[in-house]
Amino acid sequence: MIRWPDTRLQTLFGIDHPIVQGGMICNSGAKLAAAVSNAGGLGLIGAGSMRPDLFRDQIRKARGLTSRPFGVNIPLLYPHSPECVGIALEEGVRIVFTSAGSPKKVIGPLKEAGCVVVHVVAHPDLAVKCEQAGCDAVVCEGFEAGGHNGREEITTLVLVPECVRAVSVPVIAAGGIATGAQVAAMLALGAAGVQIGSRFAVTQESSGHAAFKQAVVAAGPGDTHLVLKAHVPVRLLRNAFRDRIAQMEARGAAREELEAELGHGRARRGMLDGDLDEGELEIGQVAGLIDDIPTVGEVMTRLLEDCERAIVRLTGGRADGAPAG
Ligand SMILES: Cc1cc2nc3c(=O)[nH]c(=O)nc-3n(C[C@H](O)[C@H](O)[C@H](O)COP(=O)(O)O)c2cc1C
């Protein structure tokens, strides 16, 4: 059994292992979140791609699938975001991760209701602002990550220690983590735990289309790129749509032209409907390390065992702190 060097997240969320499943549009419904929570991590229902009524439904469904703590992720950039915050409160959710906006907009009512509030950042200055605004922890998400991304291209390896020295609230490392050795590396950098997206998107319990999951399994380490940097930076798996956007950007296409090409519903088309050519396929650089579509339980077992092996390798002893031999 791993003796985690830092137990702040376990105490904050009431969980066994400091492993958070990131909110992911089109992938993180009740089934995924509940499976991660049942395995001792923290599952999050991602509100981003859900209509408010579906979001409420998924929260209720998760309650029927797990008695362990779970939370929600609410990106703050959508018109329905304030309504989703209200629904989370009405439904008694007490762990709220926000992203893509300022947590200042929503933190007041969330804290008044007794929620643990965590915000996702891609720059240490924003981590400081989150701490000042009253966030209980920050997710520090590096350039490697799947989905929307910071413009500054700060890698997780650099971002995590920058944030650890900038704030005193727990830092949750995200971006480029799919193995237990990578979890151990983040702990070595001072993170209290990790948030994992891509690896959990490619599991049996994720709601992503089977063709999307297979495309990630087939992908290599260099098959994702950040596009739409001047608009809404997003890391996508290579396909016809992504290549077209990259070509347009290379010839200096205007923002309006890019927006017109992007249109609406590209993410749904790619990740829920399985259109591998014309849909948006959001996934991180770790795609190359993802070779199968296991259950969440299998992923968690591998993460824990591999993390323990890595710690033993580094300390020459046992991961629980007892002497070797
Ligand atoms: C398919 C996909 C969708 C995502 N959607 C969201 C989202 O709705 N809100 C959010 O805060 N982050 C989102 N993310 C980011 C994840 O929550 C997580 O921070 C990120 O995936 C971590 O990097 P990794 O993919 O290397 O594990 C998404 C990531 C992926 C892969």
The ligand as an SDF file (V2000), in Angstrom:
LIG
                    3D

 31 33  0  0  0  0  0  0  0  0999 V2000
  -11.6640   15.1710  -24.0800 C   0  0  0  0  0  0  0  0  0  0  0  0
  -11.2920   16.2010  -23.0770 C   0  0  0  0  0  0  0  0  0  0  0  0
  -12.2210   17.1340  -22.6760 C   0  0  0  0  0  0  0  0  0  0  0  0
  -11.9040   18.0790  -21.6830 C   0  0  0  0  0  0  0  0  0  0  0  0
  -12.8780   18.9420  -21.2510 N   0  0  0  0  0  0  0  0  0  0  0  0
  -12.6230   19.7460  -20.1820 C   0  0  0  0  0  0  0  0  0  0  0  0
  -13.6730   20.5260  -19.5900 C   0  0  0  0  0  0  0  0  0  0  0  0
  -14.8240   20.4760  -19.9970 O   0  0  0  0  0  0  0  0  0  0  0  0
  -13.3460   21.3130  -18.5270 N   0  0  0  0  0  0  0  0  0  0  0  0
  -12.0760   21.3790  -18.0070 C   0  0  0  0  0  0  0  0  0  0  0  0
  -11.8340   22.1050  -17.0460 O   0  0  0  0  0  0  0  0  0  0  0  0
  -11.0680   20.6430  -18.5600 N   0  0  0  0  0  0  0  0  0  0  0  0
  -11.3250   19.8150  -19.5970 C   0  0  0  0  0  0  0  0  0  0  0  0
  -10.3380   19.0010  -20.0820 N   0  0  0  0  0  0  0  0  0  0  0  0
   -9.0360   18.9520  -19.3620 C   0  0  0  0  0  0  0  0  0  0  0  0
   -9.0380   17.8240  -18.3040 C   0  0  0  0  0  0  0  0  0  0  0  0
   -9.9640   18.0830  -17.2800 O   0  0  0  0  0  0  0  0  0  0  0  0
   -7.6540   17.6050  -17.6800 C   0  0  0  0  0  0  0  0  0  0  0  0
   -7.2390   18.7190  -16.9340 O   0  0  0  0  0  0  0  0  0  0  0  0
   -6.6020   17.3140  -18.7360 C   0  0  0  0  0  0  0  0  0  0  0  0
   -7.1060   16.3390  -19.6210 O   0  0  0  0  0  0  0  0  0  0  0  0
   -5.3320   16.8030  -18.0760 C   0  0  0  0  0  0  0  0  0  0  0  0
   -4.3660   16.4700  -19.0250 O   0  0  0  0  0  0  0  0  0  0  0  0
   -4.2140   14.9840  -19.6580 P   0  0  0  0  0  0  0  0  0  0  0  0
   -5.2190   14.9340  -20.7610 O   0  0  0  0  0  0  0  0  0  0  0  0
   -2.8210   14.9600  -20.1590 O   0  0  0  0  0  0  0  0  0  0  0  0
   -4.4940   13.9950  -18.5740 O   0  0  0  0  0  0  0  0  0  0  0  0
  -10.6200   18.0790  -21.1040 C   0  0  0  0  0  0  0  0  0  0  0  0
   -9.6760   17.1420  -21.5390 C   0  0  0  0  0  0  0  0  0  0  0  0
  -10.0010   16.2040  -22.4920 C   0  0  0  0  0  0  0  0  0  0  0  0
   -8.9690   15.1800  -22.8930 C   0  0  0  0  0  0  0  0  0  0  0  0
  1  2  1  0
  2  3  1  0
  2 30  2  0
  3  4  2  0
  4  5  1  0
  4 28  1  0
  5  6  2  0
  6  7  1  0
  6 13  1  0
  7  8  2  0
  7  9  1  0
  9 10  1  0
 10 11  2  0
 10 12  1  0
 12 13  2  0
 13 14  1  0
 14 15  1  0
 14 28  1  0
 15 16  1  0
 16 17  1  0
 16 18  1  0
 18 19  1  0
 18 20  1  0
 20 21  1  0
 20 22  1  0
 22 23  1  0
 23 24  1  0
 24 25  2  0
 24 26  1  0
 24 27  1  0
 28 29  2  0
 29 30  1  0
 30 31  1  0
M  END
$$$$
